[in-house]
Amino acid sequence: MKRQKRDRLERAHSNGYQAGLAGKNKENCPYQSTDAKMEWLGGWRDAINDRQMGLFK
């Protein structure tokens, strides 16, 4: 069970990162559960920071 939960949260983080790279707004988070939403937003923030540092265009 722990692996399934971790995989789900890792997927949420990855989806948030991809959304951030695409320039989507953080209000577009598709998750309702607190854990998944936090992971998605964390990925989104990581992507925004990477874009600001010039790692992606």
C-alpha positions as CSV (number, residue, x, y, z in Angstrom):
1,M,0.0,0.0,0.0
2,K,2.8,2.4,0.8
3,R,4.2,2.0,-2.7
4,Q,0.9,2.7,-4.3
5,K,0.5,5.9,-2.3
6,R,4.0,7.0,-3.1
7,D,3.5,6.4,-6.8
8,R,0.3,8.4,-6.8
9,L,2.0,11.3,-5.0
10,E,5.0,11.1,-7.3
11,R,2.7,11.2,-10.3
12,A,1.0,14.3,-8.8
13,H,4.3,16.0,-8.4
14,S,5.4,15.2,-11.9
15,N,2.1,16.4,-13.3
16,G,2.5,19.7,-11.4
17,Y,6.0,20.1,-12.7
18,Q,4.8,19.6,-16.3
19,A,2.0,22.1,-15.8
20,G,4.5,24.6,-14.4
21,L,6.8,24.2,-17.4
22,A,3.9,24.7,-19.7
23,G,3.2,28.0,-17.9
24,K,-0.2,27.0,-16.5
25,N,-1.6,28.8,-13.5
26,K,-1.4,27.0,-10.1
27,E,-5.2,27.4,-9.8
28,N,-5.5,24.7,-12.5
29,C,-4.5,22.0,-10.0
30,P,-6.8,19.0,-10.8
31,Y,-6.4,17.3,-7.4
32,Q,-8.8,17.6,-4.5
33,S,-7.1,15.5,-1.8
34,T,-4.7,17.5,0.4
35,D,-1.7,15.3,-0.1
36,A,-1.9,15.1,-3.8
37,K,-2.6,18.8,-4.1
38,M,0.4,19.7,-2.0
39,E,2.6,17.4,-4.2
40,W,1.2,18.9,-7.4
41,L,1.8,22.5,-6.1
42,G,5.3,21.5,-5.1
43,G,6.1,20.2,-8.6
44,W,4.5,23.4,-10.0
45,R,6.7,25.6,-7.8
46,D,9.8,23.6,-8.8
47,A,9.1,24.1,-12.4
48,I,8.5,27.8,-12.0
49,N,11.8,28.2,-10.2
50,D,13.6,26.2,-12.9
51,R,12.1,28.4,-15.6
52,Q,13.1,31.6,-13.7
53,M,16.7,30.3,-13.4
54,G,16.8,29.8,-17.1
55,L,16.9,26.0,-17.1
56,F,13.9,25.8,-19.5
57,K,12.4,28.2,-22.0
